[in-house]
Amino acid sequence: MGSIYYSARVKSVLSADTIILVPVNSGNSNVAPVERQLSLAYVQAPKMSLNETYSFEARELLRKLLVGKTIKFKVLYTLPGLGESKREFGDIKTPIFDSLIEYLLNKGAVKVKETNDPFDEDYYFTLQDLENKAKNDNLGSWGHQNKPAVANELIYDEIEGSKTKPISAIVEKVISGDRLLIRFLISKQKHVVAPVLIAGIRSPRSSSANSDESEPFGNEAKYFVEKRLLLQDVKVSVLGESANGVLIGKIIHPVGNIAEKVLENGLAEVVDWQSSIVGAREMSLLRASERLSKVSQKGIWKSHNVAKKQTSAKQTLYSIGSIHDVTVSKIVSADTIVVRTKDGDQEYTCQLSSLRAPKNSDPAQAPFVPFAKEFARKKLIGKHVKLTVDGVREKSEQYDERPLVSITLSDGGDLSEQIVKAGWASVIRHRRGDDNRSQNWDILVELEKTAAEKKIGMNGKLPPAEKIVDASENAGRAKTYLATFANRSKINAVVDYVSAPHRLRLILPKEGVKLVLVLGGLTNKASKDTGLSKAALDYVTKKTLQRDVVIDIYNVDKIGGFIGNLYLPGQKAPLQYNLLSQGFYEIHDYSIDQTKFADQLWDAQEEAQKQKLGIWHNWTGEVEESVDTLAKSIAETKITKKYYDIEVNDISNEGLLSFQIINSESEQLVLFMKKFHEFHMNQPIKSNDKSKLGSVSSYPRLLDHIPKKGDLVSVAYSRNGKYYRGRILNFDKLTKKYKVMHIDFGNFDHVSSGAFRQLPSQFSLDKLPPQGHVGSLSLIKLPPSKPTNYLDDAIDFLDELIMNKKIIALANKASPEPGVEMSFTLYDPEKATKNANYSVNRELVENGWAIVNKKLIPWETSLKKEHDSLLELELLAKSKRLGCWEFGDIEEDL
């Protein structure tokens, strides 16, 4: 017998007596190696092709033992094969055994052949002895009577069950990079052998026995899968079948999904038509793998044109894969928006990737256009969002170059998904190889199908024709509407167009009316400085276009325009105040008194004059002041500069602090409130209950009159039911609740009339003055609660800084505004001793939880040095995206 051993790696086991070998180092190559078939000498195994008894079990013994392992083999003899080929017969040894032939005979997996093949007679008898021993012991095929039934089709229940519980299987053959022959191990008694397409991918065609022709990288794809899956244990979920009835399955190897690996190496592409079969989430993972190979230009993408990132500032939104913080400034349609970059006023028109909104050019879609646009407007206008560039639509004769984008809203939601889910856009079916698609394309397709099934949005009934009356068509029509509008203090509107900074076209959705609003109290003289005029128009457009606003109206002009005020969200003063304070306009002397904001507007103009802003940049006039006016101005600018030790009790949503001053009076409050609570534990009596009038000082009494503003009362706190001294501030007719201030703690509450008792004389203000005070933080304000709620986080941060500890308050101004006793700067004594520049006000700004007031009122001018310092801290917090600045500059919407 031959005695020379060679090394090889076992690629496959055809049956228990036939093995496919490849060179040892072939696993490191991407090219299929030369194969060598070796049959075991002197023995034969049950045939797998005929499903003979024990053929599968015998093959399994070798599969688990040898596949993928390096072995040593020797050729004992050769016999003629088909054509000019020769069949090689030999033996194999490994560290486990010296002879595979003997090992298998011991296991009863093979039998000694009755043959005239050349052999050593003594060795033949040795083999027979091994066979007889296995036979006597009923091992392997000698004791095995049953065999599994082999079918070629799965039944419905097996397919459906595999979607939740994948079926254990063996990859019998790799037909191509995307097609396998799978043995489904349904049970010990039943196997199903059937071809399966790897779900979600298509690889190039590989060569076969019938054809040597293959597509580029087809053979590489086949070999890539062979190296990893051939004769391997896998799990298979059958997801569906192709048009030809071939099963489509998700193939899971212990190290992952083979489809992702093939795609990552550029040996397949994603197939769109399987999206509904595979599922959107799974397809997103496959597309991510495909994108990775495209960027790396691997395999079939070797010559793929990869979009290179641009570096010039002008092209930032044309860089594929880049992410930008932007503000949405205009809605063109449900799939096209205009955004403004964070680092400047440059605007870009962008289109949502893979979406097609209803178009006016399509008669069937035209009625849906305004509804789709309005849906997008409510979601986007004026909002800070994250924009991801998925691709770029190239410039053509019909269209300009345009970024194709996906948008993530501030709450983390995907805009395109929400639009499609609501039925206000269809999803584009891209050409094969088109990279300009949404990363969520598969999810969008699913959502589109659901919207169509539910018949919502443009999949539903045609909406009634929109009827909008033009109230500004002429002066006569405007006057007929004036009486209705003039009686309303707040009218909701949407800014449709800005024709001039002081003249805007509005839509009133509830009224079904559109009109022109002229901002009252301003001159309509255009500035001679064209740059300033453009700046004013840009400012108003930026702040108002397509925004929800509130207006009031008090007159009409000669051509049908309505004269009135426009209020931006969160602002009490009208837009005219903004325009005057920046020097964009001048007050119209004869009409200013018609608006209820005359004093505030004059103040705004005077401030612009002093700072020489806008049209006042060359202003040299002096303000003529009477003695009384001058005295008032001096009083307004006077700084108190007095220190108090305080303890803060509450922080309101308006940023006001309720506190107590720590002194001899505050020390009396504990005993005073103990007696006050004990007194109110008794049941109250009515004022006309004469049976108890003699001991009235021992019982709380119900109010003997209707509660009114300014009343001092005993009032139950809504949070704990205990009574405290309080003052009634006002009554809300809508909620039927009274707003009260707890005068010993400074906090506010809203209660019903049943919470009141008469304030007993023994607890009057003469016995102990009010211990509660209300103050505001100088030069700063807390961030807003809308559109993103930063207010609660800011209050929590401030709470951690000042609550439950003694704080020093530097009162900068007494009674800075109605209802506020002082404006102050707060200090934590412990921190202030370590850092001379420390204050609570500064720590809030430094961490992004307070906004510095940009315009100083007269008394604040003496704090300008501190104001400048706070502005520097705020700029630093913005650059670090701390606190309320995490998504950009929220002041643009304030």
WOTADA-V179543 format. One record per residue. OMEGA is omega in degrees with one decimal (NA if undefined). Layout:
BEGIN
OMEGA  OMEGA
END
This chain:
BEGIN
177.6  -177.5  -178.3  -179.5  177.1  177.2  177.4  175.1  -178.8  178.2  -172.8  174.6  -178.2  175.5  -175.4  179.4  -177.4  -172.2  175.5  -178.2  175.0  179.8  -175.1  -175.4  -176.0  -179.0  -178.8  -177.0  175.1  -179.8  -179.2  -177.0  174.6  -176.8  179.5  -179.6  179.6  174.9  179.0  -177.6  170.6  -176.4  173.5  -179.1  174.1  -174.2  177.3  -176.3  -179.7  -178.1  179.4  -178.7  179.0  179.9  -179.5  -177.7  179.4  178.3  179.7  179.8  179.7  -178.8  -177.7  -176.1  -166.2  -171.0  179.7  -176.5  174.4  -177.2  171.5  -178.7  174.5  179.1  -178.2  176.5  178.0  176.6  178.6  175.4  178.4  179.0  -178.6  -176.8  177.7  176.2  -178.3  178.7  -177.1  -177.8  -176.1  172.0  178.9  175.8  -177.7  -177.8  178.2  -178.9  177.3  179.4  -177.5  -179.8  -178.1  176.4  176.9  -178.4  -177.2  -177.0  178.8  177.9  177.4  -179.6  168.7  -169.3  174.6  179.3  -179.4  178.4  176.0  -173.8  179.0  -179.6  179.0  179.6  176.7  -179.7  179.2  178.1  178.4  179.5  -177.9  179.4  179.0  180.0  179.7  -179.7  -179.3  179.6  174.1  -176.2  -178.2  179.5  -174.4  -176.5  -174.0  174.1  -178.7  172.8  -178.1  177.5  179.2  178.0  172.2  175.2  -173.7  -177.4  179.3  178.7  -177.9  179.8  -178.3  -177.8  177.6  178.0  -176.5  -177.5  173.6  -174.2  175.8  176.7  -177.4  -176.1  172.7  -177.0  176.7  -177.3  -179.4  -176.6  -177.4  168.2  -170.6  169.5  177.1  -179.9  -177.0  176.8  177.0  -177.3  -176.0  171.6  172.7  178.6  -175.2  174.9  -179.1  173.0  176.2  -170.7  169.8  -174.9  170.8  177.6  177.7  179.8  177.7  177.5  -178.1  179.2  -177.5  -176.5  176.8  -176.8  175.7  174.6  178.9  178.7  177.8  179.6  178.0  179.2  179.4  -178.2  177.9  -179.5  178.9  -177.7  -172.7  -171.0  -173.3  -179.1  177.2  173.2  179.6  170.5  -176.3  169.0  179.0  -173.6  -178.2  177.9  -178.7  179.3  179.2  177.8  178.1  -179.0  175.1  -174.3  172.2  -175.1  -177.9  173.4  179.3  -179.3  175.0  -178.4  -176.4  -179.0  179.6  -178.4  179.3  -179.9  -178.7  -178.9  175.1  -177.2  176.5  174.3  178.9  178.1  -175.6  -171.9  178.6  -175.9  -178.5  179.3  -175.5  -177.4  -172.3  -176.6  179.9  179.8  177.8  177.8  179.0  -179.4  177.4  177.4  179.1  179.3  179.9  -179.7  178.2  179.6  179.7  -179.5  179.0  171.0  -175.7  -180.0  -176.6  -179.2  -177.6  179.0  179.6  179.3  -179.1  -179.7  178.9  -177.9  -177.9  -177.6  -177.6  -172.6  -173.8  -178.7  175.7  -179.2  -176.0  177.7  -179.0  -178.6  -175.4  169.5  -176.5  173.6  -179.4  -175.4  -178.9  174.6  177.4  176.6  -177.8  178.5  -176.9  -177.1  174.5  -178.8  177.1  -178.0  -175.7  -172.8  178.2  -178.3  -179.7  -177.9  179.6  172.3  -176.1  177.7  178.9  -176.3  171.0  -179.3  173.2  -180.0  175.7  -174.9  177.1  -178.1  178.7  -177.1  -179.0  -177.1  -172.8  -179.7  -177.3  -173.1  -177.5  -179.6  178.1  179.7  179.5  177.5  179.8  -179.6  -178.9  -179.6  -162.9  -163.5  178.9  -175.2  172.5  -175.9  173.5  -176.0  177.1  -178.6  179.6  -177.8  179.0  174.7  -176.1  179.6  177.6  178.8  -177.0  -171.6  172.0  173.9  -173.2  175.3  174.1  -164.7  166.0  -175.8  174.9  -178.9  -176.5  178.7  179.2  -179.3  178.4  -175.2  -176.9  179.3  -178.3  179.1  -179.6  179.7  178.8  176.4  -175.7  173.4  174.1  -177.1  -178.2  173.0  -172.7  172.8  178.5  179.4  179.7  -178.1  -174.6  -178.7  177.0  176.0  178.9  -173.1  -176.8  176.6  -180.0  179.0  178.3  -178.8  178.0  178.8  179.2  179.5  178.1  179.7  -179.9  179.4  178.8  -179.0  -178.2  172.6  -176.1  -178.2  176.7  179.0  177.0  -179.4  -178.1  -179.2  179.3  179.4  177.8  -178.4  -179.9  -178.4  175.8  -176.3  -179.3  179.6  -179.2  -178.0  179.9  178.6  -173.0  -177.4  179.9  -176.5  -175.1  -178.9  -177.4  -176.8  -178.7  178.8  179.9  -178.1  174.4  -179.7  -177.1  -175.7  177.5  -178.2  175.7  -177.3  -178.2  -175.3  -174.1  175.0  -174.8  171.4  176.4  -171.0  -176.4  -178.1  -176.6  -174.1  167.2  -176.9  174.0  178.2  175.5  -178.9  -174.6  173.9  -178.6  171.6  178.1  177.8  178.0  177.4  177.2  178.4  -177.2  177.7  179.6  178.3  178.4  179.6  179.5  179.1  178.8  -178.8  -178.2  177.9  -179.5  -175.9  -168.4  -170.3  178.4  179.2  169.6  -179.0  174.8  -179.7  162.8  -171.9  178.6  179.4  173.5  177.7  -172.5  -176.1  174.4  175.9  178.5  -178.9  -178.3  -177.4  176.5  -176.8  174.1  180.0  177.2  -179.1  178.5  177.8  -178.5  -178.7  179.0  -179.8  179.1  -176.7  179.7  -176.4  177.7  176.0  178.7  -175.9  175.3  180.0  173.9  -170.5  -171.2  -177.1  -175.1  -176.8  178.5  177.7  -176.0  -177.6  -173.9  -177.0  -179.4  -179.6  175.6  178.4  -179.8  -179.6  -180.0  178.5  177.8  177.9  -178.7  -178.7  179.0  -179.3  171.9  -176.5  -178.3  -175.0  177.2  -173.5  -178.8  -178.3  177.4  179.3  177.8  -177.1  174.0  178.9  -179.1  -179.5  179.9  178.9  179.4  -179.7  179.4  -179.8  -177.9  -176.6  -178.5  179.7  -176.8  179.7  177.5  -176.3  176.5  166.2  -174.9  172.0  -175.0  -178.9  -173.4  175.3  -176.8  177.3  176.0  179.7  178.3  -178.2  174.4  -174.3  173.9  175.0  -177.4  178.7  -177.1  179.6  -178.2  177.8  178.2  -170.8  -177.1  179.6  179.8  -178.2  176.7  178.3  -178.8  178.9  -179.7  179.2  -175.2  173.0  176.8  176.7  -178.0  175.2  176.6  -176.2  -178.8  178.4  -171.6  -179.0  -177.5  -176.4  -179.2  -179.5  -173.1  -178.6  179.9  -176.6  171.8  -176.8  173.4  175.9  178.9  177.8  177.1  -179.7  178.8  -177.5  177.5  -179.0  169.0  -172.3  162.5  -174.6  179.1  178.0  -173.2  -176.2  -177.0  176.7  179.1  -177.6  178.5  174.5  -177.9  175.5  179.1  -178.0  178.5  179.8  179.0  -177.7  -177.3  -177.7  -177.3  -180.0  176.7  172.8  -178.6  173.5  174.3  -165.9  178.9  -179.2  174.8  -177.8  -175.4  179.9  176.3  -173.0  173.5  -175.9  -179.1  -178.9  -172.9  167.3  175.7  179.5  -178.6  -177.6  -178.8  178.4  -177.1  179.6  177.4  -178.5  177.6  179.5  177.4  -178.3  -179.5  -179.5  179.2  179.5  177.7  -179.4  -176.3  170.7  -176.2  173.7  177.9  -179.0  -175.1  176.1  179.3  -0.9  174.3  -175.4  172.7  -175.7  -177.5  179.3  179.3  178.5  178.0  179.8  179.2  178.2  179.7  -176.4  -165.8  -174.4  176.2  175.4  177.1  -177.9  174.8  178.5  172.8  -178.4  -179.5  -177.8  176.1  177.9  -179.4  177.9  -178.2  177.2  179.2  -174.0  -180.0  170.5  -171.1  168.7  -175.9  179.5  167.9  -173.6  -177.4  -179.6  -176.8  178.6  179.8  -176.6  -175.0  -178.3  -173.4  166.0  176.7  179.1  -178.6  -179.0  176.4  -178.8  -176.9  -178.7  175.3  -178.8  172.2  -179.9  -179.0  177.0  -175.7  179.5  179.1  172.5  -168.6  -175.1  -178.6  -175.5  179.1  177.0  -173.1  179.6  177.8  178.4  178.7  179.0  178.4  178.8  177.6  177.8  179.6  179.1  178.0  178.1  177.4  -177.4  179.0  -179.0  179.9  172.8  -175.9  -179.4  -172.7  -178.3  179.5  -174.9  -177.6  -179.0  179.4  -178.7  -177.9  NA
END
